[in-house]
Amino acid sequence: MRTPIVLTVAAGLAAAAVAAVLKPEPPQLGPQQTGDADLAATVRAAVDDPEGLRGLAVAVIEGDRIRVAGLGERARGGPVVEPGTPFEIGSIAKPLTGMLLARQVAAGAVGPDDRLAAVLPGVTGPAGEVTLAELASHRAGLPRLALGSAGAMVRTWWAASTAGNAYAGYDVDRVVAAAGSTEPGGDRGTVSYSNFGAALLGQALAARAGVGYPELVRRDVLSPLGMTGTLAATDAGHLPPRRAEGATAAGRSADPWLGAGYAPAGVGIWSTAEDLARLTAAMLAGTAPGADAATPRFDAGDDRRIGYGWFTSRHGDREIVWHNGGTGGFRAYLGFDRAAGGGVVVLANTTRDVDPIGLRLLDVRGDAADESTGLDGWIGAALALAFTFLGGLSLWSTARGGQDRVTVLSDATWAVVSLGLGHRLGDWSVVPGWIWPLGAALAGAAVVPAVQRWRGLPLVAGAPPWQRWTGAALSAAFAALAVVVIAA
């Protein structure tokens, strides 16, 4: 009995030793910095834990003074972030779209109560009855996304699993066509966040202006503010040079999001801390084109109100006007306090939430500025733990009571594949990386009793052979799919 026990322990230790070299290493904000040194030091003090962050570009607006700084790396092992480094800003584009609406309303080109179908050609059905103001304030009752088909749902899931482009193929025509098969839900009239609604609003305003959305936002908002570093990339050829590279909080590289139809909602929108500081300063001064979009008009719950794209939240006796943004590899926050005359921009090239950093820089205290693990983080933590240990536990179970060699081989394969999935899909900025070698040790140790049991087992047993072979083939197919996810 001693020999198998010694071999089992040795196999577990060997697997753990190898896994310790390969264990997940989430990004960590490095010591590099550019721009205002005092601001960089203030930002570091506002970061509770550097793990899960790779690079930050930050701007602080104090009256007429703008300070900017870059911290960390643009990419893993890459050059330092600079104040002018382009980042994906995601849904911070929605306030820009709201400003376009406010500007067109002021010019008499559209009215806030105009129906979507009257402004955007091609929209049919009940969705055409929602108003522009409802779209701008997320009160149109439209879904967050209009996927349209099972195939689109699978592609979106695949993109989320592999940190790919979740909006590939969603051009303007496809988004407009999706409106025809979408019916507003029963929550119309209450705020329910909708990327789809924001996309339709922006495309409607572009159609009314007779230009594409990228040209409209450049002409009517960006150029008047001197925001030359901000652009809407509708294909890979439009991506800005010297840009930051996105990654998950666990360190997995993420593809840029591209999809012209969803550009008004924040897909393919890139900007810099310097540019967004110009926007923030102009909003504080009330001189930005369409600045009236930030006027709070509707209740959004939780001490929040919303205007056209801009949220206003109350923190004690203070009101912060803000929006944040998130893509497959980036997070962003922009907020300002009119009464105090200050604002902040925080851009990150990982998916760790930066809202708490922004709020601390605005000197907002309390729960709002406390960092907590969000739903995505808890899901990522659950995936990390489940995949890290379930494969090894299953192999142990089979080693004790497996009926045939097909079962042993299948579970041994999944013990390895599950470790790969845990490494790739888990959020290792939430779960300590040393947990992963423990799962590898469990799987490695289980190999010894599994090999011992193998010797006395038939090839197939139990159910009819065709059922066993069919099950084995399906298991192999799913394992192959999992390997593709791991390698993607």
N, C-alpha and C positions, 0 to 999 in steps of 0.2 A: 504493500500500500504506500510505503514511503516514496518509492520512485515516482509514481504518478503525481503525488502531492508536490514533490520537489519540481517535477517538470511543469506542473500547472503554475506554480508560483514563478518559476523561471520564465515561462512563456508570457505571463502577465507583466512581469517586470521588463522584459525585452520590448514588448509592445508599448508599454508606457514610456520607455526611454526613447524609442523612435518617435512616438507621438509628441513627446516634449519638445523635440526639435521642430516639429511641424505644427505645433499648436497654434490656434488662431491668435493673431496679433492685430487688434483693432487700431485704427489711427490714433495718434496722440499729438496734440498741438505742440509743435517744436519751438525752439528758442529764437528762430529767425524773426526779424521784424524790419519794417520799413516805415517811413513817414514819421508822424509825431511820436516821439519816444515816451512822453508823459501819458499820452492817450493809450499807447500800447501797454504800459504798465497798469493803467486803470482797467483796461480790458482783461488783462490776466487776473487781476484781483477779483473781477466780476465772474470769472469762470470757476465754478466749484471744482470741477474735475476735468483735466485736459483730455482724458481718454474719450474716444469717439469723435474728436475733432481733428482735422488735419490743417486747415487754413481758415483764417478769418480776415475779412476786409471790413473796417468799421469807420463810420463817420459820426461825429458829434457836432450838432449845430447849436450854438449859444448866441442868440441875437444875430449880429452881423458876422460873427466869427464861425468858421468851419474848420474843424480839425479832422484829419484822416490818418489812418494807420493800417498797415498790413501785418499779419502775424502768421507764422507757419508756412506750409508749402502749398504750391499750386497743385502738385500731384505727388504721389509717393516718390520720395527721393528727388523731387523736382525743384525748380527755382522758388524763391520766396514769393509770397503773395505781396502785391503792391496795391496802393489805393486805387490804381487804375486797372487792376486785373478784372476782366469780365467774369461774372458768375451768372448762372441761371437764377432768375428771381421768381419763377413760378407765378403764384397768384397775386403778387404785388402788381402784376399787369392789370388786374381787375379794377383797381382805382383809376388807372390810366383810361380804361374803357369807360368807366363812370364819368370821368372828366370830359371825354368826347361827347357823351350824352348831354352833360350840363352845358357844354359849349354850343352844341347844335340846338338845344332848347333855347338858349339865350339869343341865338341868331334867328330863331323862328323857323329853322329847317324841319324840326320835328317837335312834337309835344310829348310830355311825359306819359300821357294817357293814350297815345297813338297805339293801335294794335300792331303786333308784330307782322301780321300778314299784309298790312297796308304799307309797310316800309321795306320788307325783305321779300323780293319776288321769289316764287317757288314754294313758299310755305303754305301748306294746306292743312285742313283738319283743325281740331280743337286747340292745338298749340298756337295756331295763328291768332287766337283771341286774346292771348296774354298781352299786357302792355309793356312798353319799354321801361317804365319805372319799376314794374314788378320784376322784370329781368335784372335790372341794375341792383335791386335790393334783395334778390334771392327769394322773392315772394310769389313766383309764378307757378309753384307746385310742380316744377319739372324735376326729373331725376338728376342725380349728381352727374351721371354719364348716360348717354344713349347708346348702348352697345348694339342693339338691334337684332342680333342673331346669336345662336349658340357658338358659331365659329368665332365671332368677335369676342365673346366672353372667354373662350379658350385662349385666344391670342393675348387678351389683356392679362389673364392669369399667368400665361407663360412669360410675358414681359415683366410682371411683378416678381415672378420666381427667379428670373435671371438678371434682374436690374436692367432690363432692356427698354426700348422705346415703346411705351404703352399707347402712343397715339399715332403709330405708323399707319399711313393710308387714310387718315381722316382729313381729307381735303375739304374745301368749302362746300362743294356740291354734296358730298356725303353727309356733312353735318346738317345742311338744309333739308336734304331728303329725309333724314332721321326725324326731323320735326313733324313731318307728315304722318308718321306712325306713332307719335308720342302724344299721350293725353295728360293734361295737368291732373295731379292727384288731389285728394281731399284736403291736403295741407296748403292749398293755394290761399294766399293772404297772410300766411305766417312765414317767418324766415326759415328756409331750409336750403342749405348751401348747394349750389348747382353750377358746376363747370359748364354743363351743357347750356344752361340759360345765359351765362356770361358770354359764351361763344356766339350764340345766336344774336345777342344784343350787339356785339362788336361787328358781326357780319352785316347786320341790318344797317348800322350807322355807316359802314363802308359803302354799302349799296346805295344809300341815299346820297352819299358824297360823290359817287361815281368813280371811286378808286378802291384798290385793295386795302385791307386793314393795315398791313405794314406801312404803306405809304400814308394812310390817313393819320395814324398815331405819330409818325415822324413829322408830318407837315404841321399838324395842329397842336401837338403837345411837346414833343421832344425838341424840335428845332427852335421854337420860341424860347425854350429854357436853356439852350446851349448844351443839351444832353447828347453829345456826339458819340458817346461810348455806349449808347443803348440802341438795341436793334431787335427786330423780329426775324429770326432765322426760320425760313420755311423749308429748307433742305440743307443737307450737310455742307454744301458749298457756300452757304451763307454764315456758317459758324465763325465767330470772331477769332482772330489770331491771339496768341499768348493768353488764352483763356485758362481758367482753372478747370481741372478734371474732377468730375463728381464721383462720389463713392458712398456706399452705405456706411452707417455708423460702425459696422463690423469690419469695414475695409474693402468690401467687394466693389470693384470698378463698375460704374453705372454709365449707360449710354445716354447721350443728350436726348431730350424729348423734342421730337419734330412732328408737326402735324398742323398744316396751315389753317384748317377749319377751327381748331381750338386755340389759335394764337391769341384772340381777345381774352381768353380765360387764363393765359399764362404759359402756353406751350411754345417753346422756342424763343422766349423772351430773355435776352441777356442784358445785363447792365453792370455798372461799377459803383463802388461806394461813393466815389466823387460825383457821378451823375445823379445818384439818388439823393445825395446831400443837396444838390441844386434844386431838385424837386421839393424836398422837405423845406428848404429855406423859402422857396416861393409859396408853398402852401401856408407857412407861418405868416408870411407877409400878405397873403391874400392876392398875390399877383400872378399865380399860375393860371394858365388857360383852363377854364372849367373848374376853378377852385371851389365853386359852390357845390360840387359833388360831395364834398366832405361834410356839408351841413346835415346833421342827423335828422331823419324824417320818420323813421319807423322803429318800433320796439323790436329788439332782437333777443330779449331775454337775458338773464344773468347780468343785470346792470349794464347791458349793451344796447346801443341803438345803431342804426345803419342809415347811410345816405345812399348815394350812387356809388357803390363799390367800397366806400370807406366805412369802417366800424369806428364807433366812439364808445369807450368803456370808462366807467367810473371806478376810481380807486380811492376810497375815502372822500376827501374833498377835492380831488383832482380828476380831470377828464383827459384821457389820452386818445387821440385819433390815430388809427393804426391799420395796418394789414400785414399779414405774413405770407410766406410762400414756401412751397415744397415741391420738389421734383424727385426723380429717381435717385439723384445723387447730391442734391443741394437743399439748403434751408436759408430763409431770408426773413428779416423783420425790419419794418419801418414804422416808427411812431413819433408823434410830436405832441407837445403840450402847449396850446396857444397862450394860456394864461402865464406860463412861466417863460414863454418865448424860446423853448428848446426842443430839440429833436434828436433822433438817433437812427442810424442805419447799421444793421449787422448782416453780413453775408458769410455763408459757410459752404465749403465744398464737401460736406458729408451730410447725412440725414439726421444728425443729432439736432434736436430742437434748440433754436437760439432765442426764442422769445424771452426766456428768463434773463439772458444776458442783456438784451435790449432794455428790459424794464429796470434792471439794476442800474444801467447807465442813465436812465431817466430818473433815477432816485425814487423809484416806486418800490415800496417795501411790502412785506406780507406774503400771503399765499400766492399772489399773482407772479411774484418774482422767484418763487421757490421752484427748483428743478424737481420734476417727478417723472417717473417712467410712464410714457403714454401707452395707448393701446398697441401701437406698432411694436414698441419695445417689449411689452409683455408677451406678445405673440412671438417675437423673435427669440425671447428667452425660453419660452415653452418649446419652440422648435429645436433650440440648441440642446436642451436637456433631454427631450424625448428621443431625438435621433441619436444622441450620443450614447444613450444607455439601452434603448429598446432592442437594438440589434444584438448586443451582447447577451442581454437577458433571454431573448428568444433562443439564441444558440445554446445557452446553458440549459434551458428547458428541453430542447431537442436532444442534447447530449445525455440527458437523464431518461428520456422516454420516447425518443423518435422511433417511428415504425419502420423506416426504410432509408436507404442511402440518398434517395432523391430529396427527402426532407432535410437531411443533414447538409447536403450540398447547397440547397436553396437557402437555408438559414445561415450557413457560413458566408455565402455571397452577400446576403443582406446585412450581416454584421459589419462587413467592410463598407458596403454602400451607405448604410445608415450613418456611419462615422463621417463619410464624405459629405452627406447631406447636412449633418449637424454643423460641420465646419463651414460649409458654404452658405447655408440659409439662416443659421442661428445669429442672434444679436449678441456678439461677444463683448460689446461695450456695457451690457447689462449683466451677463453671466461671466464670471472670472475664467480666463483662458485655460487655467490649470485643470479645470473640470474635464476638458476634452481628453487629456491623456488618461484620466481615470476610466473613461468609457472604453478607450483603446485597451487598457489593461484588462478590463472585464472581458472584452471580446477575445483578446489574445489568450487569456487563461482558459476560456471556454473551448478553445481549439483542442486542447489535450484530451479531455473526456470525450469530445465529439469524435476524434480520431479513434479512440479506443472503442467506442460504440460502433463505429463504422464497420469494423472488422467482422462483427457478428450479425450484420443486417443484410436482408435481401435488397435487391435493386429497387423494387417497388412492392408494396404490400398494402393491405386494407382495401380501399376502394378499387373498382375495376381499373385495370392498367390504363385504359384510354383517359379516364378521368384524372389519374395521377399525372400522366404525361401532359395533359392539357393544362392542369394547374401549374406544373413546372414550367411550361412554355410561357404562360401568362406572367408568372413570377419573373422569369428571365427577361421578358419584354419590358416589364415595369422597372426592373433593375437597370436595363439598358437606357430607358428614358431618364432614370435618376442620374445615371452617369453623364448623360448629355447636359442635364441641369447643372451638375457639378462642374463640368468642363466649360460651360457657356460663360 
